[in-house]
Amino acid sequence: MSNTQQRKISKKKSTSAARAVAAARADRSNKRKNIIGVVVVVVIAAAIFGGIFYQKQQTTAAAQSVIPALTVAGSAQYPVVLDKATATVVAGKPTAPTTIDAYEDFLCPICGEFEAANFPAMEKQLEAGTIRVRYHMLNLLDDRSTPAGYSTLAANTALAVATAAPDKFVDFHDSLFSKQPEENGPGWTQDQLSNLAARLGVSGPAFDAVVTGNTYGAKIQSNLSAAEADPALQQQGGFGTPTIVANGAIIDWQKNPNWLGSLVPAG
């Protein structure tokens, strides 16, 4: 066999070996890609399943919870009246020199902070007859619960309490803000809200009619629309909750912790 033939045979062997090595590498690369793809799919599936499982756990835990029933001791010392035409509840003596308007959403966590920080002092002034408070229950965060609509549900039930037993409204209001559902999670159900009302001593046909008929649902929505369109209620470019108004001006209660003291006459 000539040298030329030997070189050709050797070259063919080298080329075949190179092709074999390249094929093996490509096969290993494809296998790695397939494995990575499978792992990614498994991780995504696990995340989705975990999220669904967590959501179900949260929903189940919320459904089994009981809202604490709180009683405001001094609330019997001042009248509470429901204005059905405006779906607004007015707490306090008619002779009070100062009226405060509170625009709130029962799901709003900042509203909860406002109540926790200010209601004890406001309650003392309500008892003393120095202030009246007009409560506007709105549904600004209706789309922030699962399912949507908790804000309307809670506001309508609060108005049902005010319809059947106005003197229990402050207790119901305080109870709901003391233990709020989290935004983007399950809100309290109608059964839980009605159970709270019953434990506060509110039940009967008048209450049931408002609840089952969602009597104030449309008015709650129209009140929100009116507030959002009112130039006097705009803060930082828009309307938000809580919005607290006294003497025609919005109160910056976060920057001025003594805002209530400045409204109440000395002595």
C-alpha positions in Angstrom: 0.0 0.0 0.0 1.4 3.3 -1.0 2.0 6.3 1.4 -0.7 8.2 -0.4 -3.3 5.4 0.2 -2.2 5.2 3.8 -2.7 8.9 4.3 -6.2 8.8 2.7 -7.2 5.9 5.0 -5.8 7.8 8.1 -7.6 10.9 7.1 -10.9 9.0 6.7 -10.5 7.5 10.1 -9.7 10.9 11.7 -12.8 12.4 10.0 -15.0 9.6 11.2 -13.6 9.9 14.7 -14.2 13.6 14.7 -17.8 13.1 13.5 -18.4 10.6 16.2 -17.0 12.9 18.9 -19.1 15.8 17.6 -22.2 13.6 17.5 -21.6 12.4 21.0 -21.2 16.0 22.2 -24.4 17.0 20.4 -26.2 14.1 21.9 -25.0 15.1 25.4 -25.9 18.7 24.8 -29.4 17.7 23.7 -29.8 15.5 26.7 -28.8 18.4 29.0 -31.3 20.7 27.3 -34.0 18.1 27.7 -33.2 17.6 31.3 -33.1 21.4 31.9 -36.5 21.7 30.1 -38.0 19.0 32.3 -36.7 20.7 35.4 -38.1 24.1 34.4 -41.5 22.5 33.7 -41.4 20.7 37.1 -40.4 23.9 38.9 -43.2 26.0 37.2 -45.7 23.3 37.9 -44.7 23.1 41.5 -44.9 26.9 41.9 -48.4 26.9 40.4 -49.5 24.0 42.5 -48.0 25.6 45.6 -49.7 28.9 44.9 -53.1 27.3 44.4 -52.6 25.2 47.6 -51.5 28.3 49.6 -54.5 30.2 48.3 -56.8 27.4 49.3 -55.3 27.2 52.7 -55.7 31.0 53.1 -59.3 30.9 52.0 -60.1 27.9 54.3 -58.4 29.7 57.2 -60.4 32.9 56.6 -63.6 31.0 56.2 -63.1 29.4 59.6 -62.2 32.6 61.4 -64.5 34.5 63.7 -64.4 38.3 63.7 -64.0 39.5 67.3 -67.1 41.3 68.5 -66.0 44.5 70.2 -68.2 46.8 72.3 -67.5 50.5 72.6 -68.5 51.2 76.2 -69.4 54.9 75.7 -71.3 54.6 72.5 -74.6 54.6 74.4 -74.0 58.2 75.5 -74.6 59.7 72.1 -77.1 59.1 69.3 -76.3 57.3 66.0 -78.5 58.0 63.0 -78.7 56.5 59.5 -79.4 58.9 56.7 -80.9 56.4 54.2 -81.0 58.9 51.4 -77.2 59.3 51.4 -76.2 56.0 53.0 -74.3 57.9 55.6 -74.2 57.2 59.3 -73.9 60.1 61.7 -72.6 59.5 65.2 -72.7 62.2 67.9 -74.9 64.8 69.5 -76.7 67.2 67.2 -75.4 70.1 69.3 -71.7 69.2 68.7 -69.8 72.3 67.4 -67.6 70.3 65.0 -68.5 67.7 62.4 -65.9 65.4 61.0 -66.5 63.4 57.7 -64.7 60.1 57.5 -64.5 58.4 54.1 -63.4 54.9 54.6 -63.2 51.4 53.1 -63.4 48.4 55.4 -60.6 46.7 53.4 -58.3 49.7 53.5 -55.3 49.0 55.8 -54.5 52.7 56.1 -58.1 53.2 57.3 -57.4 50.5 59.9 -54.3 52.5 61.0 -56.4 55.7 61.2 -59.0 54.0 63.4 -56.4 52.4 65.7 -54.6 55.6 66.2 -57.5 58.0 66.5 -60.7 56.3 67.4 -60.1 56.2 71.2 -59.6 60.0 71.3 -62.5 60.5 68.9 -64.7 58.3 71.1 -64.0 60.5 74.2 -65.0 63.6 72.2 -68.2 61.9 70.9 -69.1 61.2 74.5 -68.3 64.7 75.6 -70.5 66.1 72.8 -67.8 68.2 71.1 -67.8 66.4 67.8 -70.1 64.5 65.4 -68.7 62.0 62.9 -70.3 61.3 59.5 -69.2 57.9 58.3 -69.1 57.4 54.5 -68.5 53.7 53.8 -67.1 53.3 50.3 -66.0 50.4 48.1 -62.8 51.8 46.6 -61.0 48.5 47.0 -63.7 46.2 45.7 -61.3 44.6 43.3 -58.7 44.0 45.9 -60.4 40.9 47.5 -60.8 37.4 46.3 -63.5 37.1 45.2 -64.0 40.8 44.4 -66.7 42.8 46.2 -65.8 42.5 49.9 -65.7 46.3 50.3 -69.3 46.6 49.1 -70.4 43.6 51.1 -68.9 45.0 54.4 -70.3 48.5 53.8 -73.8 47.2 53.0 -73.8 45.0 56.1 -72.7 47.9 58.2 -75.6 49.9 56.9 -77.9 47.0 57.6 -76.7 47.2 61.2 -77.4 50.9 61.2 -80.9 50.2 59.8 -81.9 47.6 62.3 -80.0 48.8 65.4 -78.2 52.2 64.9 -76.8 52.1 68.4 -74.8 49.0 67.4 -73.2 50.6 64.4 -70.1 51.9 66.2 -69.5 48.5 67.7 -69.7 46.8 64.3 -67.6 49.5 62.7 -64.9 49.2 65.4 -65.0 45.3 65.2 -64.4 45.2 61.5 -61.5 47.6 61.6 -59.9 45.7 64.5 -59.4 42.6 62.4 -59.3 43.3 58.7 -58.8 40.8 55.8 -55.7 41.4 53.8 -55.8 43.1 50.5 -55.8 40.6 47.5 -56.9 37.8 49.8 -60.3 36.4 50.8 -62.5 38.9 52.6 -65.0 38.1 55.3 -68.0 36.2 53.9 -71.6 37.4 54.4 -72.1 34.6 56.9 -69.2 35.8 58.9 -70.3 39.5 58.8 -73.9 38.5 59.8 -72.5 36.3 62.6 -70.6 39.3 63.9 -73.8 41.4 63.8 -75.7 38.6 65.6 -73.1 38.4 68.4 -73.4 42.2 68.8 -77.2 41.7 69.2 -78.3 42.7 65.7 -80.6 40.4 63.7 -84.2 40.2 62.4 -86.2 41.1 59.3 -84.9 44.7 58.9 -81.3 43.6 59.0 -81.9 40.5 56.7 -83.7 42.6 54.1 -80.8 45.0 53.6 -78.3 42.1 53.5 -80.2 39.8 51.1 -81.3 42.7 48.9 -77.9 44.5 48.8 -80.0 47.5 49.5 -77.2 50.0 49.6 -74.9 48.5 47.0 -75.7 51.0 44.2 -75.6 54.0 46.6 -72.2 52.9 48.0 -70.9 52.9 44.4 -72.4 56.2 43.5 -71.0 57.8 46.7 -67.5 56.6 45.7 -68.0 58.1 42.2 -69.1 61.4 43.8 -66.1 61.4 46.1 -63.7 60.7 43.3 -65.1 63.6 41.3 -65.2 66.1 44.2 -62.3 68.6 43.9 -62.4 69.2 47.6 -61.6 65.6 48.4 -58.5 65.1 46.2 -55.2 64.3 47.8 -51.9 63.8 45.9 -53.7 63.9 42.5 -56.7 61.8 43.4 -59.2 60.5 45.9 -58.2 57.8 48.4 -59.2 56.3 51.7 -59.1 57.3 54.4 -60.0 60.9 53.7 -60.8 62.9 56.9 -62.5 66.3 56.5 -63.3 68.9 59.1 -64.3 72.5 58.7 -64.2 72.1 54.9 -60.5 71.1 54.9 -58.8 67.7 54.6 -57.0 66.7 57.8 -53.4 65.4 57.4 -53.7 63.1 60.4 -50.5 61.3 59.7 -48.3 64.5 59.8 -50.4 66.1 62.6 -51.1 63.6 65.4 -52.8 66.4 67.4 -55.3 67.2 64.7 -58.3 66.4 66.8 -57.1 68.5 69.7 -56.8 71.5 67.4 -60.5 71.1 66.5 -61.9 70.7 70.0 -62.5 73.9 71.9 -60.4 74.2 75.0 -62.0 73.9 78.4 
